[in-house]
């Protein structure tokens, strides 16, 4: 079974890429946002960022369980979609796709989503500084970069 994680700064096209890949390969698509809600994986709510703070240990535990059950049930593969997906330990991941985009597109997408100025600035800085790509490298994933 293949496990592909699709990660990147919010607004770089993760979901579009992940859904397209899952459909092309006949893999099961996993939306981590839904898992966070369904399994109550948030530790708190950050009012400033207007987002849930996710417990990464709990998230990884749930994802590993999904991977193991999928293997038992002979699922062809999984595509896991999240800006946190790259924190899954390397031994469970066959490929880590990091989505990137240019700053003009990113700014436009985040503004269209109604993000606050501070949240836009934070995500723009993360993309410019390649934060997620660096984190994925530190996890020693096999990485493919897709510019979207």
Secondary structure, 3 states (H helix, E strand, C coil): CEEEEEEECCCCCHHHHHHHHHHHHCCEEEEHHHHHHHCCCEEEEECCCCEEEECHHHHHHHHHHHHHHHHHCCCCEEEEECCCHHHCCHHHCCEEEEEECCHHHHHHHHHHCCCCHHHHHHHHHHHHCCHHHHHHHHCCCCEEEEEC
